[in-house]
Amino acid sequence: MLRVAVVGSGPSGVYTAQALLQQSRVPDVRVHVLDRLPTPYGLVRYGVAPDHEKIKSLQSSLRAVLEDERITFVGHVEVGGPGGLSPARLKELYHAVVYCVGAAADRPLSVPGEDLPGSFSATEFVSWYSAHPDAAADGFALHAGSAVVVGVGNVAVDVARILARGAAELRATDVPRAALDALGSSRVRDVHIAGRRGPSQARFTTKELRELGALPGVRMVVDGTELALDPAYAAPAGGPGTPPLPAVIRRNLEVLRGWSQNPPPAPHGLERRIRMRFFLRPVELLERGGQVAGVRFARTAPDGAGGVRDTGAYEDVEAQLVLRAVGYRGTPLPGLPFDPAHGTVPHLAGRVLRDGVASPGEYVAGWIKRGPTGVIGSNRSCAKETVASLVEDAPLLVRGDVTADPLQALRASGQLPVEWDGWLSIERAEAELGRSLGRGRVKIPDWSGLLDAARGEGR
């Protein structure tokens, strides 16, 4: 029997476990899917916006994999770090270990004032409204009148949409109670989404973009002169001798062009406004009274080579809340090699490389393998490549002498695993919490509440 540990229960981890079951060369395989959290599904539970029910429904297919009798979910198990299991120890417990630990850190802006109160990463904001147990307990008060979201990808669009959406519309979702209350009393009326390049280089999808325009009581504001700076705007079908624009860029430009023709927004009233801004590079977060008061942007322009250049002009945008959404980055896992330049673990077709040589029984998949690129479905092919390498190595790996009962060994080392029955208890507790609030299922947002629920104890 080949015993495999998959570290991480998000899509990349679950797809890796699934690929192991689907291969035929090693028919007798057992997989333990380990996670630091007592809950499965990774970013599908804690990263997908609560109003994106279709994407969140992916949990059903992930669940079907984890319920296979050859797979055991083992939550609340720390790997690496103080008190955690080391990679060396995991190799003693399993024939092979696949690390699917994602890219949890956010990229900084690296500008003066970034550490001021009122400046946060989009990751922190998403964790708060997604009820991640590591989120700050005091959350977001949302007393700001104006907010700036730096970045023009889907994450930036998500957080802007949540800021502008009414709490009544989120009541039907699983957003935690404190976040719903804060969003209900939010004073944010202007949300600026700003990127240093043009709309043809933005990374949001047309579906996400159109959702902004469909928000009740929200006006989309786009400056047509900023669109016109983008060479793609002038020739959306491609000029002579140039290929046509990709369909997603063409559609995005059409949506933005339509919004740019809207009448100017009223300066007063309860209406909320989302302002799409382009060719603005943040150079400083401004301060007033010890808090963020705005963002100073350098105006950019196309450089003729696919990038942008500074024009020497600057613009200050008032904001009491700044959220940066400029990408994710992998972080080192103690005991594993790490490439700081790329934020990934060095590998060859998924095999972990130590000093340039493949380390027997150690593998990676997902963002920690290839960087934070692609969509959720991209993890399938990534996982299959890694599993193909593991299966090729299996005849040698299975000869290794490993612990007969890894779970018992985990408990003996001081870990307190939450298995599938514990997760089902958390689900029941969240359903009961929702009923008590007159809502559907509502997430439990704190460690103690989750662990109490896993043990079947009342909140």
Steps between C-alpha positions, in 0.01 A plus 500: 500500500627846405433757772494863384452821693364802313563821695218743424131433435431775248435423133863410423515260794166336426577470128831337592320247720249437222774447242667247732177300517446516125842366398518125438868417541484494881151364579546476877544860619378680810506878530492722808409859412651717774402860569597756763134602527227274639300570182564380143486671157764772548436812291168367377374543858716794603580685177194490275267794561183406691274624219667272244284199575574324170874490568446411865290204384830343392516383861255226403742342252793539740287339769429198281874437470569538871218257586668216308586220742862503385541862609509631857462869576729596788441861603655711777847360431789745486781428255819703544550778748512483882322193631424375152600184318820539302533373143759254633246359745233472229739293291519257793121469507422477127660358188441829319395853594349750256506862618203702370534794737416779257626859507363655817695826514396815316737717301572839656481834319839594652412870523525745791196494730400144416502408870266780607175406679234466234735327255443127456559222255202370310589163654421637846168641383403177321596292805279722718183474292572131430525418876856370487596420861833683459324828410537789743236476771412871485447483123416804290293789638444650151463858624674623186309705247740418218702186435774422249564148372840475333499236229293407197453125536204290613599531867490879474159482333376259769592723793365810326171319436468393864573857615230636271240226544219551749500280810142393427625327184767315698264382770415191297868398485723337762683826583566508877281704732757766595596565137136527395431751777805707406410500131146602593625808684774582247542867407698424184345686207790518253713202403792565265657205315839613370761334281834623372435374147211522255175306473633264232760378753259462791456145630134498593255288304203648315258312724651656813503842336135484397399399851611843620262669259211284620525602867181671623549863600855513359618726219803404292728792412770475232708786359497465123831686468672225700356237268616696198860482622495124442611419141258205497207735560558680171524182294304228683497272196875532444667731255648410161746216539415445866297212642153569640466557871421201719123472549515571875683830445263602222198429721654682797563808288141494379370492857731779613417710194133476586560612858714793385195639321290511820405848622720638782406372846308715745733634771258425783248241606511138610608367161828311499750547221772272366759692305722298263836675464789415272859614442550587867799361693490537881810674634393595853218456749414838650448554873279719711461463875699179503264331250492443126349805332563426134723358232746695286520357151750563224324537167633246248467459124572219253871470421449347156650167605210353695583670828451845648715800583452778754387829349620721784144586602343398831147465634382470861187295570333543837446174687473390862526133403756351261501136394785365290419217261818470297557126520591211729831343585611168643677488836773262619394184682769416758683189394428538126724675247364832373567728207451855637520658155190315380330418831491130415662170599762391243378194313527291187159384373376524858796326664651719773862588424752522783826653379387428145430130563153342523419412861339153514142508626457881503278678247315828443184601316295818462618855558800403714616305194427740212425836666160671543383462142200352325146430614370230732481250215869553420579294808373181334771477234759620753399220740502238225857586404615467861311173552654358181844564649398347833356188334816459295698505825254278690678162454798639693296706748276215611802306623558761769432414862226736624274516804210255488251748652591861413198641684605337824850639448356848440308487827805370684696803376248737659279571199121493551364408158148588389380225270202495263244440774632810676457704182141373469441619857626846399259500207209417729602771748518759219157399376362535853668840540333614180158380615540685830564821303216446256743439217643209304826343605735752668872436541664473841783756489733405787731216596336420831154490344614270219681260733209494747266423213730225372478337842124537500501762775251790503610854423 
